[in-house]
């Protein structure tokens, strides 16, 4: 008799987890509360893997981190990537899909599988025994979220909103315009400080208070109720000097060349031990992504900054995963329970599906009594799992796929950023091809050839 796995939630993460477990020879019971109950963001009552925010799965270029993640998932035989290619619509270098066709493709493929059973019900608690993958998404229903909080997590282990500041690639910070120091010289100089003159602050302030904010969903209109950290643009709107007495306070950070205080300062905090990522301290924001890039690049030292993650403020149920989850996406204290998707602290559709892929593979291997696979940190799939398991130096916040979390190269690469990222991709795909071959047999040579062509 085939080993059985229960998966809760038929979003992208749950569908990918189910498909991987089926491929590895397990029976899967997929629990989905639609059509009897919908989250505030969903409208498709009968379809799995509903895209609710956009029909774009972002860049398809393999030298881009999310493009590399998609290539890794393709090598692993991802259902989400298969459906995306089948339902693709023209969108330049982005992978965009017909949302309805995409959902129908995945729904039909899973429902037609002889080893999959669908139970349409709301799950309000997790079973004590058996292997379960929880993939209920950023709007997990209140009863299950409460059960998780009371039985798995705690009041500091489960968040209901995501309020995160932008993170930039350390290699793109102009070090000639910033200086390292901690306020009042306390502790190590682990901050980079971006000083602004009055003229620079005036221009930045005007740009910030007139910048376009992201549109709120109807269920997010009371977002301020859920968070205690104010968006930087809201702070700025309350008065010219509010930022200068808040996150842009210059006191205790004298300029190295004069010993005097700047008019204002933006602090960048090291986000990981490798020092490859820096966080804009106190800059949680609800500006649109293009506006964040335009306005925050006005900060001295960030003129050419690459944003590894943009600031976000939205409803998002997620765990304090470094405290709770292993790099297999299973609970440290209950390894038969796995989590996948945005609940784990990955951010984005593709990332959610990628976590579902890893969780589904490892849940299936556990069910079959086989050794689980720790995806290497040289890959985006493995780097995301390691991020979920370890987090960063500050408070845990969700993260997109990016090259800042992947294991650094052990050699310098000439040719700039594109050449460096291409080398990351070569290294990653070589590792993923080995894992795919180990789990599923021979790698698809056509897929490998396509990737090699993209990297040449």
C-alpha positions as CSV (number, residue, x, y, z in Angstrom):
1,X,0.0,0.0,0.0
2,X,1.3,3.4,-0.9
3,X,2.2,5.8,1.9
4,X,-0.2,8.6,2.4
5,X,0.3,12.4,2.9
6,X,-2.3,15.0,3.8
7,X,-1.9,18.5,2.3
8,X,-3.9,21.4,3.5
9,X,-4.5,24.1,1.0
10,X,-4.6,24.0,-2.8
11,X,-2.8,27.2,-3.6
12,X,0.5,27.1,-5.6
13,X,2.5,25.7,-2.7
14,X,0.0,23.0,-1.8
15,X,-0.5,22.0,-5.5
16,X,3.3,21.7,-6.0
17,X,3.8,19.8,-2.8
18,X,1.0,17.4,-3.9
19,X,2.4,16.9,-7.3
20,X,5.9,16.1,-6.1
21,X,4.6,13.6,-3.5
22,X,2.5,11.9,-6.2
23,X,5.6,11.7,-8.5
24,X,7.5,10.0,-5.6
25,X,4.8,7.3,-5.3
26,X,2.6,8.5,-2.4
27,X,-1.1,8.8,-2.1
28,X,-2.2,12.4,-1.4
29,X,-5.3,13.7,0.3
30,X,-5.7,17.3,-0.6
31,X,-7.9,19.4,1.7
32,X,-9.3,22.6,0.3
33,X,-12.0,24.8,1.9
34,X,-13.2,26.1,-1.5
35,X,-15.9,26.3,-2.7
36,X,-17.7,26.3,0.7
37,X,-15.5,29.1,2.1
38,X,-13.2,31.6,0.4
39,X,-10.6,33.9,1.7
40,X,-11.2,37.7,1.1
41,X,-8.8,37.6,-1.8
42,X,-10.2,34.6,-3.7
43,X,-12.9,34.6,-6.4
44,X,-12.5,31.3,-8.3
45,X,-14.6,28.9,-6.3
46,X,-13.6,25.7,-8.0
47,X,-10.0,26.2,-9.2
48,X,-6.8,25.4,-7.5
49,X,-3.6,27.6,-7.6
50,X,-5.6,30.8,-8.0
51,X,-3.4,33.9,-8.9
52,X,-5.2,36.8,-7.1
53,X,-2.8,39.7,-7.5
54,X,-1.2,39.4,-10.9
55,X,-0.9,37.2,-13.9
56,X,2.9,37.7,-13.9
57,X,5.4,35.3,-12.4
58,X,8.1,37.9,-12.9
59,X,11.4,37.7,-14.8
60,X,12.2,34.7,-16.9
61,X,15.8,35.6,-17.3
62,X,18.1,33.0,-15.8
63,X,20.6,35.6,-14.6
64,X,17.8,37.0,-12.4
65,X,17.2,35.2,-9.1
66,X,13.6,34.4,-9.6
67,X,14.4,33.3,-13.2
68,X,17.0,31.0,-11.8
69,X,14.5,29.7,-9.2
70,X,12.0,28.9,-12.1
71,X,14.8,27.1,-14.0
72,X,15.6,25.0,-10.9
73,X,11.9,24.1,-10.5
74,X,11.7,23.2,-14.1
75,X,14.6,20.8,-13.7
76,X,12.7,19.2,-10.8
77,X,9.6,18.7,-12.9
78,X,7.5,21.4,-11.3
79,X,3.8,21.3,-12.1
80,X,3.5,25.1,-11.5
81,X,6.2,25.7,-14.1
82,X,4.7,23.2,-16.5
83,X,1.3,25.0,-16.3
84,X,2.9,28.4,-16.6
85,X,4.6,27.4,-19.9
86,X,1.5,25.9,-21.2
87,X,-0.7,28.9,-20.4
88,X,1.9,31.6,-21.2
89,X,0.8,35.0,-22.7
90,X,3.2,37.6,-24.3
91,X,4.9,39.8,-21.7
92,X,8.4,40.5,-22.9
93,X,11.0,39.0,-20.6
94,X,8.4,38.3,-17.8
95,X,6.6,35.0,-17.5
96,X,2.9,36.0,-17.6
97,X,0.0,33.5,-17.8
98,X,-3.7,33.4,-18.5
99,X,-4.8,33.1,-14.9
100,X,-7.9,31.1,-15.6
101,X,-6.2,28.7,-17.9
102,X,-3.3,28.3,-15.5
103,X,-5.7,27.4,-12.6
104,X,-7.7,25.0,-14.8
105,X,-4.5,23.3,-16.0
106,X,-3.3,22.6,-12.5
107,X,-6.8,21.6,-11.2
108,X,-7.4,19.1,-14.0
109,X,-3.9,17.6,-13.8
110,X,-4.2,16.9,-10.1
111,X,-7.8,15.8,-10.0
112,X,-7.2,13.3,-12.8
113,X,-4.4,11.6,-10.9
114,X,-5.6,8.2,-9.6
115,X,-3.6,8.6,-6.3
116,X,-5.1,12.0,-5.3
117,X,-8.2,12.5,-3.3
118,X,-9.7,16.0,-2.8
119,X,-11.7,16.8,0.3
120,X,-13.6,20.1,0.2
121,X,-13.6,21.2,3.8
122,X,-12.2,23.8,6.1
123,X,-9.4,22.3,8.3
124,X,-9.4,23.9,11.8
125,X,-6.8,21.7,13.4
126,X,-3.9,19.4,12.5
127,X,-3.9,15.6,13.1
128,X,-1.7,14.2,15.8
129,X,-0.4,11.4,13.6
130,X,0.5,11.0,9.9
131,X,2.4,13.3,7.6
132,X,0.9,16.6,6.9
133,X,1.9,19.6,4.8
134,X,0.2,22.9,5.8
135,X,0.1,25.3,2.8
136,X,-2.8,27.5,3.7
137,X,-1.3,30.8,2.5
138,X,-1.0,34.4,3.8
139,X,-4.8,34.5,4.6
140,X,-5.0,31.3,6.6
141,X,-8.5,31.0,8.1
142,X,-8.9,32.3,11.6
143,X,-9.7,28.9,13.3
144,X,-6.6,27.2,11.9
145,X,-4.4,30.2,12.5
146,X,-5.6,30.2,16.1
147,X,-5.0,26.5,16.5
148,X,-1.4,26.9,15.1
149,X,-0.8,29.8,17.5
150,X,-2.1,27.8,20.5
151,X,-0.5,24.4,19.7
152,X,2.6,25.0,17.6
153,X,3.6,28.6,17.9
154,X,3.0,31.3,20.4
155,X,2.1,35.0,20.5
156,X,5.6,35.8,19.2
157,X,5.7,32.9,16.7
158,X,2.9,33.8,14.4
159,X,2.4,37.1,12.6
160,X,-0.7,38.4,10.9
161,X,0.9,41.2,8.9
162,X,4.1,41.8,7.0
163,X,5.7,45.2,7.5
164,X,9.2,45.1,6.1
165,X,11.7,47.6,5.0
166,X,13.6,47.4,1.7
167,X,16.8,45.4,1.5
168,X,19.6,46.3,-1.0
169,X,22.5,44.4,-2.4
170,X,25.7,45.4,-0.5
171,X,27.8,45.3,-3.6
172,X,25.7,48.2,-5.2
173,X,26.1,50.6,-2.3
174,X,28.4,53.6,-3.1
175,X,30.9,53.3,-0.3
176,X,32.4,56.7,-1.1
177,X,29.2,58.4,0.2
178,X,28.5,56.3,3.3
179,X,30.4,55.6,6.5
180,X,30.4,52.8,9.0
181,X,29.4,53.7,12.6
182,X,27.0,52.8,15.4
183,X,25.1,55.6,17.1
184,X,27.2,57.1,19.9
185,X,29.9,54.6,19.1
186,X,28.1,51.8,21.0
187,X,29.0,48.3,19.9
188,X,30.5,47.4,16.6
189,X,30.2,49.7,13.6
190,X,27.7,47.3,12.0
191,X,25.7,50.1,10.3
192,X,26.4,52.0,7.1
193,X,25.2,55.6,7.4
194,X,24.0,57.7,4.4
195,X,24.3,61.4,5.4
196,X,22.0,64.0,3.7
197,X,22.5,67.7,3.5
198,X,19.5,70.0,3.9
199,X,19.2,70.3,0.1
200,X,19.3,66.6,-0.3
201,X,16.8,66.1,2.5
202,X,14.4,68.7,1.0
203,X,14.4,66.9,-2.4
204,X,14.0,63.5,-0.8
205,X,11.2,64.7,1.5
206,X,9.2,66.2,-1.3
207,X,9.6,63.0,-3.4
208,X,8.5,60.8,-0.5
209,X,5.3,62.7,0.5
210,X,4.2,62.8,-3.2
211,X,5.1,59.3,-4.2
212,X,2.4,56.8,-5.3
213,X,1.4,54.2,-2.7
214,X,0.3,50.6,-3.5
215,X,-3.4,49.9,-3.8
216,X,-4.9,48.2,-0.7
217,X,-7.2,45.2,-1.0
218,X,-10.6,45.7,0.6
219,X,-9.6,43.3,3.4
220,X,-6.5,45.4,4.1
221,X,-8.1,48.7,4.6
222,X,-7.7,48.4,8.4
223,X,-4.1,47.4,8.0
224,X,-2.8,49.9,10.5
225,X,-4.8,48.0,13.2
226,X,-2.5,45.1,12.7
227,X,0.9,46.8,12.8
228,X,2.7,49.0,15.3
229,X,5.3,50.4,12.8
230,X,4.2,53.3,10.7
231,X,5.0,53.5,7.0
232,X,7.9,56.0,6.4
233,X,5.7,58.0,3.9
234,X,3.0,58.4,6.6
235,X,5.6,59.6,9.1
236,X,6.9,62.1,6.6
237,X,3.3,63.4,5.9
238,X,3.0,64.4,9.6
239,X,5.6,67.0,9.4
240,X,8.9,68.1,7.8
241,X,11.0,67.2,10.9
242,X,9.3,64.0,11.9
243,X,11.8,61.8,10.0
244,X,14.7,63.8,11.4
245,X,13.5,62.9,14.9
246,X,12.7,59.3,13.9
247,X,14.4,56.9,11.5
248,X,16.6,59.7,9.9
249,X,17.9,61.1,13.2
250,X,21.5,62.2,12.7
251,X,22.4,62.6,16.4
252,X,25.2,60.4,17.7
253,X,26.6,59.8,14.2
254,X,29.1,62.6,13.5
255,X,30.5,62.9,10.0
256,X,34.0,61.4,9.9
257,X,35.5,64.4,8.0
258,X,34.1,67.2,10.1
259,X,32.9,65.7,13.4
260,X,29.6,67.5,13.0
261,X,26.1,66.0,12.6
262,X,24.6,65.7,9.2
263,X,21.2,67.3,8.5
264,X,19.7,63.8,8.3
265,X,20.9,60.3,8.1
266,X,19.6,57.0,6.7
267,X,21.0,54.0,8.5
268,X,21.6,50.7,6.7
269,X,21.8,47.6,8.9
270,X,23.6,44.4,8.0
271,X,21.0,41.9,7.2
272,X,23.1,38.7,7.2
273,X,26.4,37.6,8.6
274,X,28.0,37.6,5.1
275,X,27.3,41.3,4.8
276,X,25.8,40.8,1.4
277,X,22.5,42.5,2.2
278,X,21.6,45.8,4.0
279,X,18.2,46.8,5.4
280,X,17.0,50.5,5.3
281,X,16.3,50.9,9.0
282,X,12.8,52.1,9.8
283,X,11.8,52.4,6.2
284,X,8.8,50.0,6.2
285,X,6.7,51.4,3.4
286,X,3.6,51.0,1.3
287,X,4.9,52.8,-1.8
288,X,4.7,51.0,-5.1
289,X,7.9,49.1,-6.1
290,X,8.8,51.5,-8.9
291,X,8.3,54.5,-6.5
292,X,10.5,52.8,-3.9
293,X,13.3,52.5,-6.4
294,X,12.9,56.1,-7.6
295,X,12.6,57.7,-4.2
296,X,15.1,55.6,-2.2
297,X,17.8,55.9,-4.9
298,X,17.8,59.7,-4.0
299,X,19.5,58.7,-0.7
300,X,23.3,59.4,-1.0
301,X,25.1,56.1,-1.5
302,X,22.0,54.3,-3.0
303,X,22.0,56.0,-6.4
304,X,22.6,52.6,-8.1
305,X,21.3,50.3,-5.5
306,X,19.8,47.0,-6.5
307,X,16.8,46.1,-4.3
308,X,16.9,42.5,-3.2
309,X,13.5,43.0,-1.5
310,X,11.2,45.9,-1.7
311,X,9.4,47.2,1.4
312,X,6.0,45.7,1.9
313,X,3.0,46.2,4.3
314,X,0.2,43.7,3.8
315,X,-1.9,41.0,5.4
316,X,0.3,37.9,5.7
317,X,0.1,35.1,8.2
318,X,3.5,33.7,8.7
319,X,5.5,31.8,11.3
320,X,8.6,32.8,13.1
321,X,10.2,30.1,11.0
322,X,13.8,30.2,12.3
323,X,12.4,29.2,15.7
324,X,10.1,26.5,14.4
325,X,11.1,25.0,11.1
326,X,14.0,22.9,9.8
327,X,15.6,23.4,6.4
328,X,13.3,20.5,5.2
329,X,10.3,22.9,6.0
330,X,9.2,20.5,8.8
331,X,8.6,21.5,12.4
332,X,11.7,20.9,14.5
333,X,9.6,19.5,17.3
334,X,7.2,17.5,15.2
335,X,9.0,16.5,12.0
336,X,5.9,14.8,10.5
337,X,4.3,18.3,10.1
338,X,5.6,20.4,7.2
339,X,4.7,23.9,6.2
340,X,5.0,25.4,2.7
341,X,4.2,28.7,1.0
342,X,4.1,32.2,2.4
343,X,3.4,30.9,5.9
344,X,7.0,29.9,6.0
345,X,8.4,33.4,5.3
346,X,9.0,33.1,1.6
347,X,7.5,35.9,-0.4
348,X,5.9,35.6,-3.8
349,X,4.1,33.1,-6.0
350,X,7.2,31.4,-7.4
351,X,8.9,31.3,-4.1
352,X,5.7,29.8,-2.5
353,X,5.6,27.1,-5.2
354,X,9.3,26.4,-4.7
355,X,8.9,25.9,-1.0
356,X,6.0,23.5,-1.8
357,X,8.3,21.6,-4.1
358,X,10.9,21.1,-1.4
359,X,8.3,20.3,1.4
360,X,6.4,17.9,-0.9
361,X,9.6,16.0,-1.8
362,X,10.7,15.7,1.8
363,X,7.3,14.8,3.1
364,X,7.1,12.0,0.5
365,X,10.6,10.8,1.4
366,X,9.8,10.7,5.1
367,X,6.5,8.8,4.3
368,X,8.5,6.2,2.4
369,X,11.1,5.8,5.2
370,X,13.9,7.3,3.0
371,X,16.5,10.0,3.9
372,X,15.2,13.5,3.2
373,X,17.1,15.9,0.9
374,X,18.7,19.1,2.1
375,X,18.8,21.2,-1.0
376,X,22.2,22.9,-1.2
377,X,22.6,26.6,-0.4
378,X,24.2,27.1,-3.8
379,X,20.7,26.8,-5.2
380,X,17.8,29.3,-4.8
381,X,15.6,26.4,-3.5
382,X,18.2,25.6,-0.9
383,X,19.0,29.2,0.0
384,X,15.3,29.9,0.6
385,X,15.1,26.8,2.9
386,X,18.2,27.9,4.7
387,X,16.7,31.4,5.1
388,X,13.5,30.0,6.6
389,X,15.6,27.8,8.9
390,X,18.0,30.5,10.1
391,X,16.6,33.8,9.2
392,X,18.8,36.9,9.3
393,X,20.4,39.1,12.0
394,X,17.3,41.1,12.7
395,X,13.6,40.3,13.3
396,X,12.4,37.6,10.9
397,X,10.6,39.0,7.9
398,X,9.5,37.3,4.7
399,X,12.0,37.4,1.7
400,X,11.9,36.9,-2.0
401,X,14.4,34.8,-3.9
402,X,17.6,36.8,-4.5
403,X,21.3,36.4,-4.9
404,X,21.9,37.9,-1.5
405,X,20.8,34.7,0.3
406,X,22.5,32.2,-1.9
407,X,25.9,30.9,-0.9
408,X,28.6,33.2,-2.3
409,X,30.8,32.1,-5.2
410,X,34.3,30.8,-4.2
411,X,35.9,32.8,-6.9
412,X,35.8,36.2,-8.4
413,X,34.1,36.5,-11.8
414,X,35.0,39.1,-14.4
415,X,32.4,40.8,-16.5
416,X,30.2,42.5,-13.9
417,X,26.9,41.6,-12.4
418,X,25.5,39.7,-15.3
419,X,28.5,37.4,-15.6
420,X,28.5,36.9,-11.8
421,X,24.8,35.9,-11.8
422,X,25.3,33.6,-14.8
423,X,28.0,31.8,-12.8
424,X,25.6,31.5,-9.9
425,X,23.1,29.9,-12.3
426,X,25.6,27.4,-13.8
427,X,26.6,26.3,-10.3
428,X,23.0,26.0,-9.1
429,X,21.6,24.1,-12.1
430,X,24.5,21.6,-11.9
431,X,23.5,20.8,-8.3
432,X,19.8,20.7,-9.1
433,X,20.3,18.3,-12.0
434,X,22.0,15.9,-9.6
435,X,19.1,16.1,-7.2
436,X,16.6,15.6,-9.9
437,X,18.5,12.6,-11.3
438,X,18.7,11.1,-7.8
439,X,15.0,11.5,-7.1
440,X,13.4,11.0,-10.5
441,X,16.0,9.4,-12.8
442,X,17.5,10.9,-15.9
443,X,17.3,14.7,-16.3
444,X,15.4,16.1,-19.3
445,X,18.2,16.8,-21.8
446,X,16.1,19.3,-23.7
447,X,15.6,21.4,-20.6
448,X,19.3,21.3,-19.8
449,X,20.2,22.4,-23.4
450,X,17.8,25.3,-23.1
451,X,19.5,26.5,-19.9
452,X,23.0,26.1,-21.3
453,X,21.9,28.2,-24.4
454,X,20.6,31.0,-22.1
455,X,23.8,31.1,-20.2
456,X,26.1,31.1,-23.2
